[in-house]
Amino acid sequence: MFKNKKSDSQTGTMTTERESDAYGKRARVLPNEDPPTVSEQNEYRREEFGGLKVGAVLYGWLEAVALTILLVGVVGAISTGVGSSLDITQSAAELRAGSIGAASAIAILATLAVGYFVGGYVAGRLARFNGARQGIGVWLFGLVITIAVVVVGSV
C-alpha cells in the first residue's frame, strides 16, 4: 500500500507516499498519523462518486415503465373480472360514469406511483450515493419523455 519513503529536508521528518488506491488520489501520510476513520472514508467516497448518475436514472426509468406496464395489466384484468360479474347495464354505467372515472384515475395514479417508486429505488441502489437525487432524476426523466411524446403526438 505504501510506495516510497521520503524525508522532508526542511523539517527532517519522514513521510510515506501512499499509492493510488480505491480512494482515488495520492495522499501523504505521516508515519505516526492515524488512518482515516470510516466516516471520513465514506465522506470522501460520497464526494468522489456522488451526484446524479445518468445511467442509473435511465435504468430506473426503464424499470418504472416496465413495472407500470405489468401493474396496469394486472389492474385491468382485475377490473375486467369485477366488471363482468356485476352485470351493469348501459344506463347504469352512464349514471355512475363519474365514480367509475374517479376509480380508474385512482387506480392509474396508484400504479404509476408504485412503478416510479420502484424505479427510483433501483436508480438509487445503482448509484450507491444520493439515492433521493436519483429518484427525483427518474421522475424528471419520465416527465421529459412524457412531454416529448405529447409534443410529437400533437404534431
MOLIN-V876469 format. One record per residue. RES is the residue in three letters. OMEGA is omega as a letter, one per 30 degrees, with the letter a starting at -180 (999 if undefined). D_CENTER is the distance of its C-alpha to the mean C-alpha in Angstrom with 1 decimal. Layout:
res:RES omega:OMEGA d_center:D_CENTER
res:RES omega:OMEGA d_center:D_CENTER
//
This chain:
res:MET omega:l d_center:34.7
res:PHE omega:a d_center:37.3
res:LYS omega:a d_center:38.9
res:ASN omega:l d_center:41.8
res:LYS omega:a d_center:43.9
res:LYS omega:l d_center:45.2
res:SER omega:l d_center:47.6
res:ASP omega:a d_center:47.5
res:SER omega:a d_center:51.0
res:GLN omega:a d_center:50.9
res:THR omega:l d_center:49.8
res:GLY omega:l d_center:51.0
res:THR omega:l d_center:47.8
res:MET omega:l d_center:46.1
res:THR omega:l d_center:42.4
res:THR omega:l d_center:40.3
res:GLU omega:a d_center:37.7
res:ARG omega:l d_center:34.6
res:GLU omega:l d_center:33.3
res:SER omega:a d_center:29.9
res:ASP omega:a d_center:27.6
res:ALA omega:a d_center:24.0
res:TYR omega:l d_center:23.9
res:GLY omega:a d_center:24.8
res:LYS omega:l d_center:27.8
res:ARG omega:l d_center:31.3
res:ALA omega:l d_center:32.5
res:ARG omega:a d_center:36.0
res:VAL omega:l d_center:36.8
res:LEU omega:a d_center:40.1
res:PRO omega:a d_center:41.7
res:ASN omega:a d_center:41.9
res:GLU omega:l d_center:38.4
res:ASP omega:l d_center:36.0
res:PRO omega:a d_center:32.8
res:PRO omega:l d_center:29.6
res:THR omega:a d_center:28.2
res:VAL omega:l d_center:25.0
res:SER omega:l d_center:23.5
res:GLU omega:l d_center:24.8
res:GLN omega:l d_center:23.2
res:ASN omega:l d_center:19.8
res:GLU omega:l d_center:20.2
res:TYR omega:l d_center:21.3
res:ARG omega:l d_center:18.3
res:ARG omega:l d_center:15.9
res:GLU omega:a d_center:18.1
res:GLU omega:a d_center:18.3
res:PHE omega:a d_center:14.9
res:GLY omega:l d_center:12.7
res:GLY omega:a d_center:11.6
res:LEU omega:l d_center:9.3
res:LYS omega:a d_center:8.9
res:VAL omega:l d_center:9.8
res:GLY omega:l d_center:9.9
res:ALA omega:l d_center:6.4
res:VAL omega:l d_center:5.7
res:LEU omega:l d_center:8.8
res:TYR omega:l d_center:8.4
res:GLY omega:l d_center:5.5
res:TRP omega:l d_center:8.1
res:LEU omega:l d_center:10.8
res:GLU omega:l d_center:9.9
res:ALA omega:l d_center:9.9
res:VAL omega:a d_center:13.1
res:ALA omega:a d_center:14.7
res:LEU omega:l d_center:14.3
res:THR omega:l d_center:15.5
res:ILE omega:l d_center:18.5
res:LEU omega:a d_center:19.3
res:LEU omega:l d_center:19.3
res:VAL omega:l d_center:21.4
res:GLY omega:l d_center:23.8
res:VAL omega:a d_center:24.2
res:VAL omega:l d_center:24.7
res:GLY omega:l d_center:27.1
res:ALA omega:l d_center:29.1
res:ILE omega:a d_center:29.4
res:SER omega:l d_center:30.5
res:THR omega:l d_center:33.0
res:GLY omega:l d_center:34.4
res:VAL omega:a d_center:34.9
res:GLY omega:a d_center:36.3
res:SER omega:a d_center:38.8
res:SER omega:a d_center:40.2
res:LEU omega:a d_center:40.8
res:ASP omega:l d_center:43.4
res:ILE omega:l d_center:42.6
res:THR omega:a d_center:45.0
res:GLN omega:a d_center:44.4
res:SER omega:l d_center:45.9
res:ALA omega:l d_center:44.0
res:ALA omega:l d_center:40.7
res:GLU omega:l d_center:41.8
res:LEU omega:a d_center:42.7
res:ARG omega:a d_center:39.3
res:ALA omega:a d_center:37.2
res:GLY omega:a d_center:35.5
res:SER omega:l d_center:34.4
res:ILE omega:l d_center:33.3
res:GLY omega:l d_center:31.2
res:ALA omega:l d_center:29.7
res:ALA omega:l d_center:28.8
res:SER omega:l d_center:27.3
res:ALA omega:l d_center:25.2
res:ILE omega:l d_center:24.0
res:ALA omega:l d_center:23.2
res:ILE omega:l d_center:21.2
res:LEU omega:l d_center:19.2
res:ALA omega:l d_center:18.5
res:THR omega:l d_center:17.5
res:LEU omega:a d_center:15.0
res:ALA omega:l d_center:13.7
res:VAL omega:a d_center:13.2
res:GLY omega:a d_center:11.7
res:TYR omega:l d_center:9.0
res:PHE omega:l d_center:8.5
res:VAL omega:l d_center:8.2
res:GLY omega:l d_center:6.0
res:GLY omega:l d_center:3.3
res:TYR omega:l d_center:4.9
res:VAL omega:l d_center:5.2
res:ALA omega:l d_center:2.6
res:GLY omega:l d_center:3.7
res:ARG omega:l d_center:6.7
res:LEU omega:a d_center:7.3
res:ALA omega:l d_center:7.5
res:ARG omega:a d_center:9.5
res:PHE omega:l d_center:9.9
res:ASN omega:a d_center:8.7
res:GLY omega:l d_center:5.8
res:ALA omega:l d_center:6.9
res:ARG omega:l d_center:7.2
res:GLN omega:l d_center:3.8
res:GLY omega:l d_center:3.8
res:ILE omega:l d_center:7.2
res:GLY omega:l d_center:6.9
res:VAL omega:a d_center:6.0
res:TRP omega:l d_center:8.8
res:LEU omega:l d_center:11.0
res:PHE omega:l d_center:10.9
res:GLY omega:l d_center:11.9
res:LEU omega:l d_center:14.5
res:VAL omega:l d_center:15.9
res:ILE omega:l d_center:16.3
res:THR omega:l d_center:17.9
res:ILE omega:l d_center:20.2
res:ALA omega:l d_center:21.1
res:VAL omega:l d_center:22.1
res:VAL omega:l d_center:24.1
res:VAL omega:l d_center:25.9
res:VAL omega:l d_center:26.7
res:GLY omega:a d_center:27.9
res:SER omega:l d_center:30.1
res:VAL omega:999 d_center:31.7
//
